[in-house]
Amino acid sequence: MKTYQVNPDGYYGEFGGAYIPEILHQCVENLRNAYLEVLDSPDFREEFARLLRDYVGRPSPLYPARRLSAKYGCKIYLKREDLNHTGAHKINNAIGQVLLARHMGKTRIIAETGAGQHGVATATVCALMNMECVVYMGKTDVERQRVNVEKMKMLGATVRPVTSGNMTLKDATNEAIRDWCCHPEDTYYVIGSTVGPHPYPDMVARLQSVISEEIRKQLLEHEGRDYPDYLMACVGGGSNAAGTIYHYIDDERVKIVLAEAGGKGVETGQTAATIQAGRLGIIHGSKTLVMQDADGQIIEPYSISAGLDYPGIGPMHANLSRQRRATVLAINDDEAIRAAYELTLLEGIIPALESAHALGALAKLHFRPEDIVVLTVSGRGDKDMETYLANQPHPHRP
């Protein structure tokens, strides 16, 4: 049977693999040899499930959004990852990877973060498990996500602002990889998305697959069937999207719609729409689509959302787009802002700016009244209030 999952060599079609400096080869090889065995072990599964239930507050609700459904003429369910402890899906992956690091005997955790949610989640788990934590964050993001920076510090993490490049997620990732090169023995690098060298994209997708596992059970309760007609999620690196689609990826009855950050428009060059604007290249240890110039130099991405302005894309999603298994839409800043205000006024839910891009894709699709749509609200909007207030659409009630 055809599958869109990773193959034994760490590739999704032509995308993926592990393109890493020699100094990290052993680290990544050790991880590749350990991750499946640990993730499948009864001890890990039991502790992971217990923490997701008792600490994170899972399962997260699958909420029938009646007013939003009426507006778009179908049945829309929202998968409420915004209700997790720390306010986003990132905590699922952070708990899994820090547990794995402990199983591997590592004592120091490093992470990169853009919007700060992965940094907060990693710092939270390190506080819980008494691990040293260092988080790299671009200086631009430090300024626009100040509350999350203060949370990380309060949780005992060291936040290191990065001043290279345009001082956002790509640059934070570069610095985290440099740190890892210098401390390969005791340090574990918790990557926050389905990016980086194999096995990270597959490992993060597996840890986030709790999302689609719950969707199956919850849809059965709500609708008497365990699959939707559409699955929708925003995609930067792609972890909430990977978790949303994981158990449906080979089920062709389910249409997959992913929303990437169009910024000010793909044609303007001020964009983070990697699938529309990128071409084959290597970034952060993975072969994938990359926004680059004719010489192969990274083009700096732009998005109003700190969590989506990444010049690459997870290899899983690059392959889904290439194979036409997923429809990928570029949602511009103003469309995302408008969609965030719409959800807030219709359903009383203020979404993260990242999730607002997925909501912005609703207006670009044509649904039938019987269509069942599951859209993942990957995070809550507390961290984005200043951006929302500075970019209010013209006043109107939807």
C-alpha positions in Angstrom: 0.0 0.0 0.0 1.2 3.5 -0.8 2.2 5.5 2.3 3.1 9.1 2.8 4.9 8.3 6.1 8.6 8.3 6.4 10.6 5.5 4.9 13.3 3.5 6.8 16.0 5.8 5.5 14.4 8.9 6.9 12.8 10.3 3.6 9.4 11.4 2.7 9.6 10.9 -1.1 12.6 13.0 -2.1 12.6 15.1 1.0 14.2 14.5 4.5 17.4 12.7 5.4 20.1 13.8 7.7 22.6 16.4 6.3 24.7 17.2 9.4 28.3 18.2 10.4 30.5 15.2 11.3 30.7 16.4 15.0 26.9 15.7 15.3 26.8 12.5 13.4 27.1 10.3 16.5 24.5 12.3 18.4 22.0 12.0 15.6 22.8 8.3 15.0 22.4 7.6 18.7 19.0 9.3 18.6 18.0 7.4 15.5 18.9 4.1 17.1 17.1 4.9 20.4 13.9 6.8 19.6 11.6 4.1 18.3 12.6 1.6 21.0 12.1 4.2 23.7 8.8 5.6 22.3 7.4 2.1 22.0 8.5 1.0 25.5 5.8 0.4 28.1 7.5 2.7 30.7 7.7 5.6 28.3 4.2 5.2 26.9 2.7 5.0 30.4 4.5 8.1 31.7 3.8 10.1 28.5 0.1 9.2 28.6 -0.1 10.0 32.4 1.6 13.4 31.9 -0.6 14.3 28.9 -3.7 13.5 30.9 -2.8 14.8 34.4 -0.4 17.7 33.6 -1.3 18.9 30.1 -5.1 18.3 30.5 -5.7 16.0 27.5 -7.7 15.0 25.7 -8.3 18.5 24.3 -11.9 19.1 23.3 -13.2 18.7 19.8 -15.6 21.7 19.7 -18.5 22.0 17.3 -18.3 25.7 16.2 -22.0 26.3 15.3 -21.8 30.0 14.3 -18.6 29.5 12.3 -20.3 26.5 10.6 -23.3 28.5 9.7 -21.1 31.2 8.1 -19.2 28.7 5.9 -22.1 26.3 5.2 -20.7 23.0 6.6 -20.0 21.3 10.0 -16.8 22.8 11.5 -15.2 21.2 14.6 -12.3 23.0 16.3 -9.6 20.8 17.8 -8.8 22.9 20.9 -5.0 22.6 21.4 -5.2 26.2 22.8 -6.6 24.7 25.9 -3.5 22.7 26.7 -1.3 23.7 29.7 1.0 26.4 28.3 -1.5 27.3 25.6 -0.5 25.4 22.5 0.2 22.0 21.0 4.0 22.4 21.7 3.8 20.8 25.2 2.9 17.4 23.7 6.3 17.2 21.9 8.3 18.9 24.7 7.2 16.3 27.3 7.9 13.4 24.9 11.4 14.6 23.9 12.5 15.6 27.5 11.4 12.1 28.7 13.4 10.6 25.8 16.4 12.7 26.7 16.2 11.4 30.3 16.0 7.8 29.0 19.2 8.5 27.0 21.0 9.9 30.1 21.3 13.5 28.9 21.4 16.2 31.6 21.1 19.5 29.6 18.3 20.6 27.3 18.5 23.2 24.6 15.8 24.4 22.3 15.0 27.1 19.7 11.8 29.1 19.6 10.0 31.6 17.4 6.7 32.6 18.9 8.0 31.4 22.3 5.4 28.7 22.7 7.9 25.9 22.2 10.4 27.6 24.4 7.8 28.0 27.2 6.7 24.4 26.8 10.3 23.1 26.9 11.2 25.3 29.9 8.0 24.1 31.6 8.9 20.4 31.2 12.5 21.1 32.3 11.2 22.7 35.5 9.0 19.7 36.0 11.8 17.2 35.5 14.6 19.3 37.1 16.7 19.6 33.9 19.0 22.5 32.9 17.4 24.4 30.0 18.8 26.9 27.5 16.5 28.5 24.9 17.7 30.3 21.8 15.4 33.0 20.4 15.9 35.7 17.8 16.1 39.2 19.1 13.2 40.3 16.9 11.0 37.6 18.5 12.3 38.4 22.0 10.9 41.9 21.5 7.5 40.9 20.0 6.9 38.0 22.4 8.1 39.5 25.7 5.6 37.8 27.9 6.8 34.4 26.8 10.4 35.4 27.4 9.5 36.3 31.0 7.7 33.1 31.4 10.7 31.1 30.3 12.9 33.0 32.7 10.4 32.5 35.6 10.5 28.7 34.8 14.3 28.7 35.3 15.4 28.7 31.7 18.3 30.8 30.3 17.0 32.7 27.2 19.8 33.6 24.8 18.7 36.4 22.3 20.2 35.8 18.8 21.4 38.8 16.8 22.4 37.3 13.5 20.3 37.3 10.3 16.9 38.9 10.7 17.0 37.7 14.3 14.1 35.2 14.1 13.4 31.5 14.1 16.0 30.4 11.5 18.8 32.3 13.3 17.7 30.8 16.7 17.9 27.3 15.2 21.4 28.0 13.8 22.6 29.0 17.2 21.0 26.0 18.9 22.8 23.7 16.4 26.1 25.5 17.1 25.6 24.9 20.9 24.8 21.2 20.2 28.1 20.9 18.2 30.0 22.2 21.3 28.3 20.0 23.9 27.4 16.7 22.1 28.0 14.5 25.2 25.5 15.8 27.8 23.1 17.9 25.7 19.9 17.0 24.1 18.4 19.3 21.4 14.6 19.5 21.6 13.5 20.6 18.1 10.1 22.2 18.2 8.7 21.2 14.8 8.8 18.5 12.1 12.1 19.9 10.8 15.8 19.1 11.2 17.7 15.9 10.4 16.0 12.4 10.6 14.7 11.2 13.0 13.3 14.6 14.3 10.5 15.1 11.7 9.2 11.6 12.3 9.7 11.7 16.0 7.9 15.0 16.5 5.1 13.8 14.2 4.7 10.7 16.4 4.6 12.7 19.6 2.0 15.1 18.2 -0.1 12.3 16.7 -2.0 12.2 20.0 -4.0 15.0 18.2 -5.3 12.8 15.4 -5.7 9.9 17.7 -8.1 11.9 19.8 -9.9 13.4 16.7 -10.7 9.8 15.6 -12.3 8.9 18.9 -14.1 12.3 19.4 -15.5 12.3 15.8 -16.9 8.8 16.4 -18.7 10.2 19.5 -20.0 13.3 17.7 -20.8 12.0 14.2 -20.8 8.2 14.4 -17.8 8.0 12.0 -14.1 8.4 12.8 -12.9 10.5 9.8 -13.7 14.0 8.6 -14.0 15.2 5.0 -11.4 18.0 5.6 -8.5 18.4 8.0 -7.1 21.9 8.3 -4.1 23.3 10.1 -1.5 26.0 9.8 2.0 25.1 8.8 5.4 26.7 9.4 7.7 23.9 10.3 4.6 21.8 10.6 4.2 20.0 13.9 0.6 20.8 14.7 -0.3 20.0 11.1 1.6 16.7 11.3 -0.2 15.8 14.5 -3.6 16.6 13.1 -3.1 14.5 10.0 -0.9 11.7 11.3 -3.6 8.9 11.5 -5.3 10.1 8.3 -2.3 10.7 6.1 -2.9 7.5 4.0 -6.8 7.8 4.1 -7.6 9.3 0.7 -11.2 10.0 1.9 -9.9 12.9 3.9 -8.8 16.1 2.2 -5.8 17.8 3.8 -5.7 21.6 3.6 -2.6 23.4 5.1 -2.2 27.2 5.5 1.2 28.7 5.3 2.1 32.3 6.0 1.7 34.5 2.8 3.0 37.6 4.7 2.3 40.6 2.5 1.7 38.4 -0.5 3.8 35.7 -2.2 4.5 38.0 -5.1 5.9 40.8 -2.9 8.9 38.8 -1.6 7.8 39.6 1.9 6.4 36.1 2.6 7.0 32.9 4.5 5.1 30.7 2.0 7.9 28.2 1.5 5.8 25.7 -0.5 4.8 28.5 -3.0 8.1 30.3 -3.0 10.7 27.7 -2.2 12.8 25.2 -4.2 14.7 22.1 -3.3 17.6 22.7 -0.9 19.0 21.8 2.5 18.3 23.7 5.7 19.0 22.7 9.3 20.0 19.1 8.3 17.1 18.3 6.1 16.5 18.2 2.3 13.3 20.1 1.7 11.8 23.2 0.0 13.7 26.3 1.0 13.3 30.0 0.2 16.6 30.8 -1.5 18.1 33.0 -4.1 19.8 31.9 -7.3 23.1 31.3 -5.4 21.4 29.1 -2.8 21.5 31.7 -0.1 18.5 31.8 2.3 16.0 34.5 1.6 14.8 35.9 4.9 11.1 35.1 5.4 8.5 37.5 6.6 5.2 36.9 8.5 3.2 38.9 11.0 3.3 35.6 12.9 6.5 34.8 14.9 5.7 31.0 14.7 5.4 30.8 10.9 8.3 32.9 9.5 10.6 29.9 8.7 12.3 29.7 5.3 12.0 25.9 5.1 9.1 23.5 5.7 9.0 20.0 7.3 9.9 17.3 4.7 6.5 15.5 5.4 4.6 18.6 4.2 6.9 19.3 1.2 6.2 15.7 0.1 2.4 16.0 0.7 2.4 19.1 -1.5 4.6 17.6 -4.2 2.4 14.4 -4.3 -0.7 16.6 -4.3 -2.0 14.8 -1.2 -2.4 18.2 0.5 -3.7 21.5 -0.7 -1.4 24.3 0.6 -2.8 27.8 0.6 -0.8 31.0 1.3 -2.8 33.2 3.8 -1.7 36.8 4.0 -1.3 38.8 7.2 -4.5 40.7 6.7 -6.5 37.6 5.9 -5.2 35.9 9.1 -6.0 39.0 11.3 -9.5 39.2 9.8 -10.0 35.4 10.5 -8.8 35.8 14.1 -11.3 38.6 14.8 -14.0 36.6 13.1 -13.5 33.5 15.3 -13.3 35.8 18.4 -16.6 37.5 17.6 -18.5 34.3 16.4 -17.3 31.8 18.9 -15.6 33.7 21.8 -12.2 32.1 21.1 -9.1 34.3 20.6 -6.7 32.1 18.5 -2.9 32.4 18.2 -1.9 34.3 15.0 -0.5 31.0 13.7 -3.9 29.3 14.0 -5.6 32.3 12.5 -3.9 31.4 9.2 -5.7 28.0 9.2 -9.0 29.9 9.9 -8.2 32.3 7.0 -8.2 29.3 4.6 -11.9 28.6 5.3 -12.9 31.5 3.0 -10.9 30.1 0.1 -12.7 26.7 0.0 -16.2 25.7 -1.1 -17.9 23.3 1.2 -21.1 21.2 0.9 -23.6 21.4 3.8 -22.8 17.8 4.8 -19.0 18.2 4.9 -17.3 17.6 8.2 -14.3 19.9 8.7 -11.8 19.5 11.6 -9.6 22.6 12.0 -6.8 22.6 14.6 -6.6 25.8 16.8 -3.0 25.2 17.6 -2.6 27.9 20.2 -4.3 30.7 22.1 -4.0 34.4 21.3 -2.7 35.8 24.6 0.8 36.2 23.2 -0.4 38.1 20.1 -2.7 40.7 21.7 -0.4 43.6 20.9 -0.2 42.5 17.3 -4.0 42.1 17.1 -4.5 45.5 18.7 -2.1 47.2 16.3 -3.7 45.6 13.2 -7.4 45.7 13.9 -9.6 45.3 10.8 -12.3 47.8 10.1 -14.9 47.5 12.8 -17.7 45.2 11.9 -19.5 42.2 13.5 -19.4 39.1 11.4 
